[in-house]
Amino acid sequence: MHGQDDGRSLDPSTGPRPGGPDPRGGAVDPRGGAPAPRDGVPGRRLDAADLGVDLGARATLVQFSSAFCAPCRATRRVLGEVARMVPGVAHVEIDAEARLELVRALGVLKTPTVLVLDAGGRVVRRGVGQPRKADVIAALGEAV
């Protein structure tokens, strides 16, 4: 995703940076170790009760936004286009300020943050910042 500075991306070509977060969501040991486990990273499952809406039949794009976030509006547009284009994919936008308990549980630090869930609600990809449509579509490939 563009505009990010924390090393997380929906772009599968980006890898972990020593001393920074891993694109799969965990912190990377500065000496080059594996990602440290953390809630809100790939493998975590979310359901309709967590999100307040039903999951998509094939995948769900979960967007955490805030009221005065300009990139959030562009992200809403991109994710909405992809959800309309790919059958069985839902787009859910969550107001980060209204859902602080979920934001904290998932380790969301910036908006927009996007989670890609598979049909079972498992987080398969996470990104921060405004995504490119091609990166969202590629990330969906892991979910469907």
C-alpha positions as CSV (number, residue, x, y, z in Angstrom):
1,M,0.0,0.0,0.0
2,H,1.2,3.5,-0.7
3,G,1.9,6.1,2.0
4,Q,2.9,3.6,4.7
5,D,5.9,3.8,6.9
6,D,5.6,0.8,9.1
7,G,6.5,-2.0,6.7
8,R,3.1,-3.5,6.3
9,S,1.6,-4.0,2.9
10,L,-0.9,-5.8,0.9
11,D,1.8,-5.8,-1.8
12,P,3.1,-9.4,-1.8
13,S,6.5,-8.2,-3.1
14,T,7.5,-6.4,0.1
15,G,9.3,-8.4,2.7
16,P,10.3,-7.8,6.3
17,R,12.7,-5.1,7.2
18,P,15.1,-5.9,10.0
19,G,14.1,-4.0,13.1
20,G,10.7,-3.1,11.7
21,P,7.3,-4.8,11.5
22,D,6.9,-7.8,9.2
23,P,4.4,-7.3,6.3
24,R,2.5,-10.3,7.8
25,G,1.9,-8.2,10.9
26,G,4.5,-9.2,13.5
27,A,7.6,-7.4,14.7
28,V,10.8,-8.6,13.2
29,D,13.9,-9.3,15.3
30,P,16.5,-6.7,14.4
31,R,19.0,-9.6,14.0
32,G,16.8,-11.1,11.2
33,G,14.6,-13.5,13.1
34,A,11.0,-14.6,12.5
35,P,8.0,-12.4,13.1
36,A,7.0,-12.2,16.7
37,P,3.4,-13.4,17.3
38,R,0.8,-10.7,17.9
39,D,-2.9,-10.5,17.8
40,G,-4.5,-9.0,14.7
41,V,-2.0,-10.7,12.3
42,P,-2.5,-13.4,9.8
43,G,-4.1,-16.4,11.3
44,R,-6.5,-14.5,13.7
45,R,-10.2,-15.2,12.9
46,L,-12.9,-12.6,12.9
47,D,-16.6,-13.3,12.6
48,A,-19.9,-11.4,12.1
49,A,-20.1,-10.6,15.8
50,D,-16.7,-8.9,15.7
51,L,-17.4,-6.9,12.5
52,G,-21.1,-6.2,13.0
53,V,-22.0,-7.6,9.5
54,D,-21.8,-11.0,7.7
55,L,-18.6,-12.1,6.1
56,G,-18.4,-12.3,2.3
57,A,-19.0,-15.8,0.9
58,R,-15.4,-15.9,-0.5
59,A,-13.5,-13.1,1.2
60,T,-14.0,-9.9,3.2
61,L,-12.0,-6.6,3.0
62,V,-12.1,-5.0,6.4
63,Q,-11.2,-1.3,6.4
64,F,-10.5,0.7,9.6
65,S,-11.1,4.4,9.0
66,S,-11.4,7.7,10.9
67,A,-13.5,10.8,10.2
68,F,-10.8,13.1,9.0
69,C,-8.7,10.6,7.1
70,A,-8.3,11.6,3.4
71,P,-6.7,8.3,2.3
72,C,-9.6,6.5,4.0
73,R,-12.0,7.9,1.4
74,A,-9.8,6.8,-1.5
75,T,-9.4,3.4,0.2
76,R,-13.2,3.1,0.5
77,R,-13.5,3.7,-3.2
78,V,-10.8,1.2,-4.2
79,L,-12.1,-1.6,-1.9
80,G,-15.7,-1.0,-2.9
81,E,-14.7,-1.3,-6.6
82,V,-12.9,-4.5,-6.0
83,A,-15.8,-5.9,-3.9
84,R,-18.2,-5.2,-6.7
85,M,-15.8,-6.6,-9.3
86,V,-15.1,-10.0,-7.5
87,P,-18.1,-12.2,-6.8
88,G,-18.5,-13.2,-3.1
89,V,-16.2,-10.5,-1.8
90,A,-17.6,-8.0,0.8
91,H,-16.2,-4.7,1.9
92,V,-16.7,-3.7,5.5
93,E,-15.7,-0.2,6.8
94,I,-15.2,0.2,10.6
95,D,-15.0,3.5,12.3
96,A,-11.8,3.1,14.4
97,E,-12.9,5.7,16.9
98,A,-16.2,4.0,17.6
99,R,-14.7,0.5,17.9
100,L,-11.6,1.1,20.1
101,E,-11.8,-2.3,21.7
102,L,-11.5,-4.0,18.3
103,V,-8.8,-1.6,17.2
104,R,-6.7,-2.4,20.3
105,A,-7.3,-6.1,20.0
106,L,-6.1,-6.1,16.4
107,G,-3.2,-3.6,16.9
108,V,-4.5,-1.0,14.5
109,L,-2.2,2.0,14.9
110,K,-3.1,4.1,11.7
111,T,-5.9,4.6,9.4
112,P,-6.6,3.3,6.9
113,T,-5.7,-0.2,7.9
114,V,-7.0,-3.0,5.7
115,L,-7.4,-6.7,6.7
116,V,-8.1,-9.3,4.0
117,L,-10.1,-12.2,5.5
118,D,-10.8,-15.6,3.8
119,A,-14.3,-17.1,3.8
120,G,-13.8,-18.4,7.4
121,G,-12.8,-15.0,8.7
122,R,-9.1,-15.8,9.0
123,V,-6.8,-12.8,8.5
124,V,-4.6,-13.7,5.5
125,R,-3.2,-10.2,4.7
126,R,-2.9,-6.8,6.4
127,G,-1.9,-3.4,5.1
128,V,-1.7,0.2,6.2
129,G,-2.2,3.2,4.0
130,Q,-4.0,3.7,0.7
131,P,-3.9,0.5,-1.4
132,R,-3.5,0.2,-5.1
133,K,-6.3,-1.8,-6.7
134,A,-3.8,-4.3,-8.2
135,D,-2.4,-5.0,-4.7
136,V,-5.9,-5.6,-3.3
137,I,-6.7,-8.0,-6.1
138,A,-3.4,-9.9,-5.6
139,A,-4.0,-10.1,-1.8
140,L,-7.5,-11.5,-2.5
141,G,-5.7,-14.3,-4.3
142,E,-4.5,-15.6,-0.9
143,A,-8.0,-15.5,0.5
144,V,-10.1,-17.2,-2.2
